[in-house]
Amino acid sequence: MLFALAMGALSAMEVVIFDYSRRADLLGKAIPADVFRWGRFVASVPVLVFLLSLPIAFMNTTPALSRGSSSSRWKCS
């Protein structure tokens, strides 16, 4: 859960820095508005994924874990 919060915060900061750098004209080249909106959307997807994983982890930890995790493949019998 802490990992998802940290990664969500880092991804959100990426969006904030991208917005700030465009407003402050810090990008190397000016980018069109539609490209900027697409870049902001794409950068926001990980924020949504990590934040949506939190309620799933609270409800049931089994779906929150990936299906083919390495721990299930390396069982010693």
Contacts in CASP RR format, 6 or more apart in sequence:
PFRMAT RR
TARGET T0000
AUTHOR 0000-0000-0000
METHOD contacts of the structure
MODEL  1
MLFALAMGALSAMEVVIFDYSRRADLLGKAIPADVFRWGRFVASVPVLVF
LLSLPIAFMNTTPALSRGSSSSRWKCS
1 54 0 8 1.000
1 57 0 8 1.000
1 58 0 8 1.000
4 50 0 8 1.000
4 51 0 8 1.000
4 53 0 8 1.000
4 54 0 8 1.000
4 57 0 8 1.000
5 50 0 8 1.000
5 54 0 8 1.000
7 46 0 8 1.000
7 50 0 8 1.000
8 46 0 8 1.000
8 47 0 8 1.000
8 50 0 8 1.000
8 51 0 8 1.000
11 43 0 8 1.000
11 44 0 8 1.000
11 46 0 8 1.000
11 47 0 8 1.000
11 50 0 8 1.000
12 47 0 8 1.000
14 43 0 8 1.000
15 40 0 8 1.000
15 43 0 8 1.000
15 44 0 8 1.000
15 47 0 8 1.000
18 39 0 8 1.000
18 40 0 8 1.000
18 43 0 8 1.000
19 40 0 8 1.000
20 26 0 8 1.000
21 27 0 8 1.000
22 31 0 8 1.000
22 36 0 8 1.000
53 64 0 8 1.000
56 63 0 8 1.000
56 64 0 8 1.000
57 64 0 8 1.000
END
